[in-house]
Amino acid sequence: MTNQSLFTRLNEDFFDKLDFSRTTMINFVKLPFHIFSWKTITTSSLMTDIYLIPGVIIGFVLGLKVVQRFKDHQYRKFILIMTAIGGIVILLKNN
């Protein structure tokens, strides 16, 4: 199996539209629990979210422009490397 076929298979398995829809529905079902039971969403956290919206939009637009410069296989390698780096950083911060 070549690297390209592995990445293609991962793309088909993990980025399936139906899976994305299921994940979105599960998150909407969890929303009342976050608000009323677990109290992880508060007025204060919503105000912070609203304050951060412009940064999210700017990051989204810049991200789209940067991603267009990558070839498909380069982008997939970049994502895997950044995910690994993020995991290592989290492990080191918790110790």
N, C-alpha and C positions, 0 to 999 in steps of 0.2 A: 504494500500500500504506500503510495507516495504522500508527501506532506500536503500537496494540493487536495488530494481526495479526502484526506483526514479533515482538513479545514472545511471543505465543502460539506462533508457529512455533519460536522459539528454545527455548521450554519443551518443546515436543514433541520437538525434535531432541536437545537436550542432556540432558534429564532422563528419557530413556527407561529403563524398568526393565531392559530387556535389556542396554543399554549399561552400566548400573550393575553388573549381575551379571558381565559380562565383565571390567570393571575390577577388581572384587573378586577374581575368579579369577586374573587376571594378577598382582595383588599377592601372593596366596598362593603362586603359583609362584616369585615373586622372593624370598620369605622365606628359603629356605635359602641363597641367594647372599648376602643381607645378613648372615646369621649366620656362615657358614663361609668364604666367599671374600672379600667386601668388608670384613667385620668392622665393619659400621656398626651392628650391634645387639650390645651387650655386656651383661654383668651390671649394670654401672653405669648404662647407659642404661635398662635395664628397671626398675631401682630408682627412677630419676627418673620414669619413666612411672607407676609405681605411686603414687608420692608425689603426682603431679599429678591422679590420678583424681577426687578430690573437687571440684577446681576445674573439671574438664571437665563433671562432672555438674551442678554449680551453673550453669555457663555455658549448658549445653544447656537446662535448665529455664527460666532467665531469657530465653534467646533465643527459646524457643517463646512465652513470654508477650508479649515485645516484638513479635514477628512477627505475632501475632494482631491487634495494633492497627493494622497497616498494611493498606491496600487492596492488591490484587494488583499493580496498575500502579505504586503507590508503592514497594512492596517491590522490584520488579524494577529500578526506577531507582536505588533505594538501593544494591542489590548492585552494579550497574554503576559507580556513583560510587565506592563503597568499593574496588572492585577497581582502578579507575584510580588512586585515591589511593595504594593499597598499591603499585602498580607504580611510581609516581613516587617514593615513599619509597625503594624498593629501588634504583632508578636513582641517586638522590642519595646514598645511603649508600655505594654502591660506587665513587663517583668521588672 
